[in-house]
Amino acid sequence: MSADLAREMEVLSSRLVDFVAPAELEERLLRARRESRPLRVKYGADPSAPDLHLGHVVGLNKLREFQDLGHTVVFIIGDFTARIGDPSGRSQTRRPMEPDEIVANAKTYQEQVFRVLQRDRTEIRFNSEWLAPLSFADVIRLAARVTVAQMLARDDFSARHAAGRAISLVEFLYPLVQAYDSVMVRADVEIGGTDQLFNLLLGRELQKSFGQPPQVVMTLPLLEGLDGVQKMSKSLGNYVALTEPPVEMFGKIMSIRDEQMWRYFSLVQGRPDDELQALMAEVAAGRRSPRDVKDDLARAIVARFHGAEAAEAASAEFARVFSRRELPSEMPEVRLDANELRDGLTLHALLVRAGLAPTHSEARRLIAQGAVELDGRRVSDPKAVVRPAPGCVIRAGRRGFARVA
């Protein structure tokens, strides 16, 4: 193996969990050089929420590495499969989506994906292009290429089957049509999270049955969300969206546990292992504080998506508010009418009005936890009625502030 090829393989195989099969990737890289044809690297995302988040960046980083080596990313927006609902890594099906919701979310995906990827080396495709025209006879012929035994080899399906929980035939169709995407775009490589391994491997098998060379499969770790336990997800509310305002993005990253930040350095920032080990050693020896290192991480991530100036300003604002306990330089205002100012209103209603809690029940929970202050005075009675004067500052949790106008 030449030094150039060895270096490419080193870069492309970094941070992987599963790699099927390295020898095939070497062969394809060599053929791509001989034929001056870039590899086609597939990545699929169902538009299940309006924003991409840092969890998506883990896969996008690997795609960008392929692009930096001259290859083409085929980014498939699963506008058709979103109508089915992907059960990957779940004990129950995901809600099928309405067409208008799919269109709106797909639009934001197309705008946000280029915060990481290169436009001129990205081919965006919608799988409705080839799935919507299929007739029922076509679907039956496609389904004939896969057995029930193959489907039940998938962990989440087998667990539900063993527990006596229902599995619909529609759910069997999801990995089948995702695999068919690989056939239709003639993927050389497919990248996904570890929860997608079965679907990616099925793509290899389906390509073989269509007479195509099977795709190389790469899976990457799933990034834990702000709770430090479950994978980052919009539906779980533990995410950091790529479009978050700089101060909010910075604050969310600073809220993760110290031991969790190393995963963010590696998977989001792509920090090389040797640099990461050296940094961990400095913290372990007491030469760097975890707080300062996490500040470096937060500034790097904010700078990547909002620019260096915004990152420095967010760091300064965070230090001012959370280290020196000062008020934010800017905060939203909530306007109360004359009757409310005179007679008062429940504190939980005020939190909802101020946008500091999504629901009254969530507002009551924050109050009971002692996470709510009015002008620096903690209020812990969920039934409290308050008469805030104009200028009163409301604080909920660590990052929620509003001022009564």
C-alpha positions as CSV (number, residue, x, y, z in Angstrom):
1,M,0.0,0.0,0.0
2,S,1.4,3.4,-1.0
3,A,1.9,6.1,1.7
4,D,-0.9,8.2,0.2
5,L,-3.4,5.4,0.3
6,A,-2.3,4.4,3.8
7,R,-2.9,8.0,4.9
8,E,-6.4,8.1,3.3
9,M,-7.3,4.8,5.0
10,E,-6.1,6.2,8.4
11,V,-8.2,9.3,8.0
12,L,-11.3,7.5,6.8
13,S,-11.2,4.7,9.4
14,S,-10.8,7.0,12.4
15,R,-13.6,7.0,15.1
16,L,-15.5,4.2,13.4
17,V,-17.3,1.5,15.4
18,D,-18.1,-0.9,12.5
19,F,-16.1,-1.1,9.3
20,V,-17.3,-3.6,6.6
21,A,-15.0,-4.2,4.7
22,P,-11.6,-2.3,4.8
23,A,-10.1,-4.3,2.0
24,E,-12.9,-3.4,-0.3
25,L,-12.5,0.3,0.5
26,E,-8.8,0.1,-0.4
27,E,-9.6,-1.5,-3.7
28,R,-12.3,1.1,-4.5
29,L,-9.9,4.0,-3.6
30,L,-7.3,2.6,-5.9
31,R,-9.9,2.1,-8.7
32,A,-11.1,5.7,-8.2
33,R,-7.6,7.0,-8.7
34,R,-7.1,4.9,-11.8
35,E,-10.4,5.9,-13.4
36,S,-10.5,9.5,-12.1
37,R,-13.9,8.7,-10.7
38,P,-14.8,9.8,-7.2
39,L,-16.5,7.4,-4.8
40,R,-20.2,7.8,-4.1
41,V,-20.6,8.0,-0.3
42,K,-24.2,7.7,0.8
43,Y,-25.8,9.2,3.9
44,G,-29.5,9.2,4.6
45,A,-31.6,11.4,7.0
46,D,-35.3,11.4,7.4
47,P,-36.6,14.9,7.9
48,S,-38.2,14.0,11.3
49,A,-37.5,17.5,12.8
50,P,-36.9,21.0,11.4
51,D,-33.2,21.3,12.5
52,L,-30.0,19.4,12.3
53,H,-28.1,19.1,15.6
54,L,-24.6,18.2,16.8
55,G,-25.5,14.5,16.7
56,H,-25.9,14.8,13.0
57,V,-22.5,16.5,12.8
58,V,-20.8,13.2,13.8
59,G,-21.8,11.6,10.4
60,L,-21.4,14.9,8.5
61,N,-17.8,15.1,9.7
62,K,-16.9,11.8,8.2
63,L,-18.7,12.7,4.9
64,R,-16.6,15.9,4.8
65,E,-13.4,13.8,5.2
66,F,-14.4,11.9,2.1
67,Q,-15.1,15.2,0.3
68,D,-11.7,16.6,1.3
69,L,-10.2,13.6,-0.5
70,G,-12.1,14.4,-3.7
71,H,-15.2,12.1,-3.3
72,T,-18.9,12.8,-3.8
73,V,-21.5,12.7,-1.0
74,V,-24.9,11.5,-1.9
75,F,-27.1,13.0,0.8
76,I,-30.5,11.3,0.7
77,I,-33.4,13.1,2.3
78,G,-35.9,10.3,3.2
79,D,-39.0,12.2,2.3
80,F,-40.7,8.9,1.3
81,T,-39.5,6.8,4.2
82,A,-40.5,9.6,6.7
83,R,-44.1,8.5,5.8
84,I,-43.3,5.1,7.2
85,G,-41.5,5.8,10.5
86,D,-38.1,4.3,11.3
87,P,-38.0,1.9,14.3
88,S,-34.1,1.8,14.5
89,G,-33.0,1.5,18.1
90,R,-36.6,2.0,19.3
91,S,-39.0,-0.3,21.1
92,Q,-41.9,1.2,19.2
93,T,-42.6,2.8,15.8
94,R,-41.9,6.4,15.1
95,R,-45.0,8.5,14.1
96,P,-45.4,8.7,10.3
97,M,-45.3,12.3,9.2
98,E,-47.6,14.6,7.3
99,P,-46.6,15.7,3.8
100,D,-46.5,19.4,4.6
101,E,-44.3,18.7,7.7
102,I,-41.9,16.6,5.6
103,V,-41.5,19.4,2.9
104,A,-40.8,22.1,5.5
105,N,-38.2,20.0,7.4
106,A,-36.5,18.8,4.2
107,K,-36.1,22.5,3.2
108,T,-34.2,23.3,6.4
109,Y,-32.0,20.1,6.0
110,Q,-31.0,21.3,2.5
111,E,-30.0,24.7,4.0
112,Q,-28.2,23.5,7.1
113,V,-26.2,20.5,5.7
114,F,-23.8,22.9,4.0
115,R,-22.7,24.2,7.3
116,V,-20.5,21.1,7.2
117,L,-20.4,19.8,3.6
118,Q,-19.1,21.3,0.4
119,R,-21.8,22.2,-2.1
120,D,-19.9,21.3,-5.2
121,R,-19.2,17.7,-3.9
122,T,-22.7,17.0,-2.6
123,E,-25.5,15.5,-4.5
124,I,-28.9,15.9,-2.7
125,R,-31.5,13.3,-3.6
126,F,-35.0,12.6,-2.3
127,N,-35.9,8.9,-2.1
128,S,-39.4,9.6,-3.3
129,E,-37.8,9.9,-6.8
130,W,-37.6,6.2,-7.1
131,L,-39.9,4.9,-4.3
132,A,-43.1,6.8,-5.2
133,P,-43.3,5.4,-8.7
134,L,-43.1,1.7,-7.6
135,S,-46.3,-0.3,-8.2
136,F,-47.6,-2.9,-5.8
137,A,-46.1,-5.6,-8.0
138,D,-42.7,-3.8,-7.9
139,V,-42.9,-3.8,-4.0
140,I,-43.7,-7.5,-3.9
141,R,-40.8,-8.3,-6.3
142,L,-38.5,-6.2,-4.1
143,A,-39.7,-7.9,-0.9
144,A,-39.1,-11.3,-2.4
145,R,-35.3,-10.6,-2.2
146,V,-35.4,-10.6,1.6
147,T,-36.5,-13.2,4.1
148,V,-38.4,-12.9,7.4
149,A,-35.5,-14.6,9.1
150,Q,-33.2,-11.9,7.9
151,M,-35.5,-9.2,9.3
152,L,-35.8,-10.9,12.7
153,A,-32.0,-10.9,12.9
154,R,-32.3,-7.2,13.7
155,D,-32.0,-6.6,17.4
156,D,-34.9,-4.3,18.0
157,F,-37.2,-6.5,15.9
158,S,-36.1,-9.7,17.6
159,A,-36.5,-8.2,21.1
160,R,-40.0,-7.1,20.4
161,H,-40.9,-10.4,18.8
162,A,-39.5,-12.3,21.9
163,A,-41.5,-10.0,24.2
164,G,-44.7,-10.6,22.3
165,R,-45.0,-7.0,21.1
166,A,-46.4,-6.3,17.7
167,I,-44.3,-5.7,14.6
168,S,-46.1,-4.5,11.5
169,L,-45.2,-5.4,8.0
170,V,-44.7,-1.7,7.3
171,E,-41.8,-1.8,9.7
172,F,-40.1,-4.6,7.8
173,L,-40.4,-2.4,4.7
174,Y,-38.3,0.4,6.2
175,P,-34.9,-1.3,6.1
176,L,-35.8,-2.8,2.7
177,V,-36.5,0.6,1.1
178,Q,-33.4,2.1,2.8
179,A,-31.4,-0.7,1.3
180,Y,-33.0,0.0,-2.1
181,D,-31.8,3.6,-1.9
182,S,-28.3,2.2,-2.1
183,V,-29.1,0.3,-5.2
184,M,-30.7,3.3,-6.9
185,V,-27.7,5.7,-6.2
186,R,-25.1,3.0,-6.8
187,A,-23.4,3.7,-3.4
188,D,-19.8,2.7,-3.0
189,V,-19.9,3.5,0.8
190,E,-22.7,4.1,3.2
191,I,-22.2,5.9,6.6
192,G,-24.6,5.8,9.5
193,G,-24.9,5.5,13.3
194,T,-24.5,2.2,15.1
195,D,-28.3,1.9,15.3
196,Q,-28.3,1.7,11.5
197,L,-25.9,-1.2,11.1
198,F,-28.6,-3.7,10.1
199,N,-30.1,-1.4,7.4
200,L,-26.6,-0.6,6.0
201,L,-25.7,-4.3,5.8
202,L,-29.0,-5.1,4.1
203,G,-28.0,-2.5,1.5
204,R,-24.9,-4.6,0.8
205,E,-27.0,-7.7,0.3
206,L,-29.6,-6.0,-1.9
207,Q,-26.9,-4.5,-4.1
208,K,-25.4,-8.0,-4.6
209,S,-28.9,-9.3,-5.7
210,F,-29.1,-6.5,-8.3
211,G,-25.6,-7.4,-9.6
212,Q,-23.9,-4.3,-8.1
213,P,-20.7,-4.4,-6.0
214,P,-21.7,-4.3,-2.4
215,Q,-21.2,-1.0,-0.5
216,V,-18.6,-0.6,2.2
217,V,-20.3,0.0,5.5
218,M,-19.1,2.4,8.2
219,T,-20.9,3.2,11.4
220,L,-20.0,5.9,13.9
221,P,-20.8,6.3,17.6
222,L,-24.1,7.9,18.6
223,L,-23.4,11.2,20.4
224,E,-25.1,11.4,23.9
225,G,-27.3,14.4,24.4
226,L,-27.2,17.0,27.2
227,D,-28.6,14.4,29.6
228,G,-25.4,12.4,29.1
229,V,-27.4,9.2,28.8
230,Q,-29.6,8.9,25.7
231,K,-28.5,9.8,22.1
232,M,-29.0,13.4,21.1
233,S,-32.5,13.8,19.8
234,K,-35.0,16.6,19.1
235,S,-37.8,14.4,20.5
236,L,-36.0,13.9,23.8
237,G,-35.2,17.6,24.1
238,N,-31.5,16.9,24.8
239,Y,-30.1,18.4,21.7
240,V,-28.0,21.4,20.5
241,A,-29.3,22.6,17.1
242,L,-26.9,24.0,14.5
243,T,-29.1,27.1,14.3
244,E,-29.1,27.8,18.1
245,P,-28.2,31.4,18.9
246,P,-24.5,31.6,19.9
247,V,-25.1,32.3,23.6
248,E,-27.7,29.5,23.9
249,M,-25.4,27.0,22.0
250,F,-22.5,28.0,24.3
251,G,-24.5,27.6,27.5
252,K,-25.9,24.2,26.5
253,I,-22.4,22.9,25.8
254,M,-21.1,24.2,29.1
255,S,-23.9,22.3,30.8
256,I,-22.6,18.8,29.8
257,R,-20.8,16.8,32.4
258,D,-17.0,17.1,32.5
259,E,-16.4,13.5,31.5
260,Q,-18.8,13.9,28.5
261,M,-16.8,16.7,26.9
262,W,-14.2,14.3,25.6
263,R,-16.7,12.7,23.4
264,Y,-17.7,16.1,22.0
265,F,-14.1,17.0,21.3
266,S,-13.6,13.7,19.4
267,L,-16.9,13.3,17.6
268,V,-18.1,16.9,17.0
269,Q,-14.7,18.7,16.7
270,G,-12.7,15.8,15.3
271,R,-9.8,16.4,17.7
272,P,-7.1,13.8,16.9
273,D,-6.7,11.1,19.6
274,D,-3.1,12.0,20.4
275,E,-4.1,15.7,21.1
276,L,-7.1,14.5,23.1
277,Q,-5.0,12.2,25.3
278,A,-2.5,15.0,26.0
279,L,-5.4,17.3,27.0
280,M,-6.9,14.7,29.2
281,A,-3.5,14.2,30.9
282,E,-3.2,17.9,31.6
283,V,-6.6,17.9,33.3
284,A,-5.9,14.8,35.3
285,A,-2.6,16.3,36.5
286,G,-4.3,19.6,37.5
287,R,-2.5,21.7,35.0
288,R,-5.9,22.7,33.3
289,S,-9.2,23.0,34.9
290,P,-12.2,21.1,33.4
291,R,-14.2,24.3,33.3
292,D,-11.5,26.1,31.1
293,V,-11.2,23.1,28.8
294,K,-15.0,23.0,28.4
295,D,-14.9,26.7,27.6
296,D,-12.4,25.9,24.8
297,L,-14.8,23.2,23.5
298,A,-17.8,25.5,23.6
299,R,-16.0,28.4,21.9
300,A,-14.7,26.0,19.1
301,I,-18.1,24.7,18.4
302,V,-19.8,28.1,18.4
303,A,-17.0,29.5,16.2
304,R,-17.5,26.7,13.7
305,F,-21.2,27.5,13.2
306,H,-21.3,31.3,14.0
307,G,-17.8,32.6,13.7
308,A,-15.0,33.4,16.1
309,E,-16.3,36.8,17.1
310,A,-19.7,35.3,18.2
311,A,-17.9,32.6,20.1
312,E,-15.8,35.1,22.1
313,A,-18.8,37.1,22.9
314,A,-20.8,34.0,24.0
315,S,-17.9,33.0,26.3
316,A,-17.7,36.5,27.8
317,E,-21.5,36.6,28.3
318,F,-21.5,33.1,29.9
319,A,-18.7,34.1,32.3
320,R,-20.5,37.3,33.2
321,V,-23.9,35.6,33.9
322,F,-22.8,32.3,35.4
323,S,-19.4,32.9,37.0
324,R,-20.0,36.4,38.3
325,R,-23.8,36.0,38.7
326,E,-24.6,39.1,36.7
327,L,-27.7,39.5,34.5
328,P,-27.5,38.9,30.8
329,S,-26.9,42.0,28.7
330,E,-30.0,41.1,26.7
331,M,-33.2,39.2,27.7
332,P,-36.7,38.9,26.3
333,E,-39.5,41.0,27.8
334,V,-42.9,39.9,29.0
335,R,-45.7,42.5,29.0
336,L,-48.4,42.3,31.6
337,D,-51.7,44.3,31.5
338,A,-52.9,46.7,34.2
339,N,-55.1,44.1,35.8
340,E,-52.3,41.6,36.1
341,L,-49.9,44.2,37.5
342,R,-52.6,45.1,40.1
343,D,-54.1,41.8,41.0
344,G,-51.2,39.5,40.2
345,L,-51.1,36.1,38.4
346,T,-49.8,32.6,39.2
347,L,-46.1,32.2,38.9
348,H,-46.5,29.2,36.6
349,A,-48.6,31.3,34.2
350,L,-46.0,34.0,34.2
351,L,-43.3,31.5,33.3
352,V,-45.3,30.2,30.4
353,R,-46.1,33.8,29.2
354,A,-42.4,34.7,29.4
355,G,-41.4,31.6,27.3
356,L,-39.4,30.2,30.2
357,A,-41.5,27.0,30.3
358,P,-43.4,25.2,27.5
359,T,-46.3,24.2,29.6
360,H,-47.9,25.0,33.0
361,S,-47.0,21.5,34.3
362,E,-43.3,22.1,33.4
363,A,-43.4,25.5,35.0
364,R,-44.8,24.0,38.2
365,R,-42.0,21.4,38.2
366,L,-39.3,24.1,37.9
367,I,-40.9,26.1,40.7
368,A,-41.1,23.0,43.0
369,Q,-37.4,22.3,42.3
370,G,-36.4,25.7,43.5
371,A,-35.2,26.7,40.0
372,V,-37.2,29.9,39.8
373,E,-36.2,33.4,41.1
374,L,-37.9,36.8,41.0
375,D,-35.3,39.6,41.3
376,G,-32.9,37.2,42.9
377,R,-35.5,35.8,45.4
378,R,-36.2,32.1,45.1
379,V,-39.9,31.1,44.9
380,S,-40.6,27.4,45.5
381,D,-44.4,27.3,45.9
382,P,-46.0,26.0,42.6
383,K,-49.3,27.7,43.6
384,A,-47.7,31.1,44.3
385,V,-49.5,34.2,43.0
386,V,-47.0,37.1,42.2
387,R,-47.3,40.8,41.5
388,P,-44.1,41.6,39.6
389,A,-43.4,45.2,39.1
390,P,-42.1,46.5,35.7
391,G,-38.4,45.8,35.5
392,C,-38.6,42.7,37.6
393,V,-36.2,39.9,36.3
394,I,-37.5,36.4,36.2
395,R,-35.0,33.5,36.1
396,A,-35.9,29.9,35.4
397,G,-33.1,27.3,35.6
398,R,-29.6,28.2,34.7
399,R,-30.1,29.9,31.4
400,G,-33.7,31.2,31.3
401,F,-34.1,35.0,31.9
402,A,-36.9,37.4,31.1
403,R,-37.8,40.9,32.3
404,V,-41.3,42.3,33.0
405,A,-42.0,45.3,30.8
